[in-house]
Amino acid sequence: MADCQVTCITKPHPNSSHEHITHLGNPPKWKWTREQVIASIDAKTNTFFVKDPRTGQRSEVGVVRPAGRPAYLRTYADGNWNDNLLSLNQCPI
C-alpha cells in the first residue's frame, strides 16, 4: 500500500469554494480522477493525505457517502472532517 500526499486538485470552476473535485494529484508523480482515488481507498490499495503548509499537520483523505448523493472526498484530522482539499492549488493542466 502506498501513502500518497495530495498537493493539488482540479475543479470545473477553480474559484468556487464549493465546487466538486474532479481530480487529485501530486505532479509530476501522479494525477487521478476522484473516482480512481475513491476506488483505491475502498480497495485499501493506497492511502491519501494532505499536509497543512503552515503547521505540517497531516489530514487523511476519506470517502463520504451521503444518502442519495454521489460519494465524495474530504479530509479529516483528529476525528474531525475538514475542507483541506478545497484549499489546495489547482493542478497544472
C-alpha positions in Angstrom: 0.0 0.0 0.0 1.3 3.4 -0.9 0.9 6.5 1.2 0.2 9.4 -1.3 0.4 13.1 -0.5 -2.2 15.2 -2.4 -0.7 18.6 -3.3 -3.3 19.8 -5.9 -6.9 19.4 -7.0 -8.9 20.1 -10.2 -12.4 21.6 -10.1 -14.6 22.6 -13.1 -14.6 26.2 -11.8 -11.3 26.9 -9.9 -12.5 29.9 -8.0 -15.6 28.2 -6.5 -15.2 27.2 -2.8 -18.0 24.6 -3.0 -17.5 23.0 -6.5 -16.9 19.3 -6.6 -13.3 18.0 -7.1 -12.8 16.0 -10.3 -9.0 15.1 -9.9 -6.4 15.0 -7.2 -2.7 14.9 -7.7 0.9 15.4 -6.8 2.6 16.5 -10.1 4.7 15.2 -11.8 4.2 12.0 -9.9 0.5 11.3 -10.4 -2.9 12.8 -11.1 -6.0 10.6 -10.6 -9.8 11.2 -11.0 -11.9 11.4 -7.9 -13.4 8.0 -8.8 -9.9 6.4 -9.0 -9.0 7.7 -5.6 -12.3 6.5 -4.1 -11.8 3.1 -5.6 -8.2 2.9 -4.3 -9.3 3.9 -0.8 -12.1 1.4 -0.8 -9.8 -1.4 -2.0 -7.2 -0.4 0.6 -4.5 -0.2 -2.1 -3.5 3.4 -1.2 -4.0 6.0 1.5 -4.1 9.7 0.7 -3.3 12.7 2.8 -2.9 16.5 2.8 -0.3 18.4 4.9 -1.0 21.9 6.2 1.9 24.0 4.9 1.9 26.2 8.0 1.6 23.6 10.8 2.7 20.5 9.0 -0.4 18.7 10.4 -1.5 15.7 8.4 -5.1 15.3 7.4 -6.3 11.9 6.0 -8.4 11.8 2.8 -11.6 9.8 3.3 -14.7 8.9 1.4 -18.1 10.4 2.4 -21.2 8.7 1.2 -24.3 10.9 1.8 -27.6 9.2 1.3 -29.0 9.7 -2.2 -25.9 11.5 -3.5 -22.6 10.5 -5.1 -19.6 9.7 -2.9 -17.1 12.5 -2.5 -13.7 13.0 -0.8 -13.0 15.0 2.3 -10.1 15.3 4.7 -10.2 14.6 8.5 -7.7 15.1 11.3 -8.1 14.3 15.0 -11.5 12.8 14.3 -12.9 15.9 12.6 -13.9 16.3 9.0 -12.5 19.5 7.4 -12.0 21.1 3.9 -8.3 20.9 3.5 -8.7 19.6 -0.1 -10.6 22.6 -1.2 -7.7 24.9 0.0 -5.2 23.3 -2.3 -4.0 24.9 -5.5 -5.3 23.8 -8.9 -3.3 21.0 -10.6 -1.5 22.1 -13.8 -3.2 21.0 -17.0 
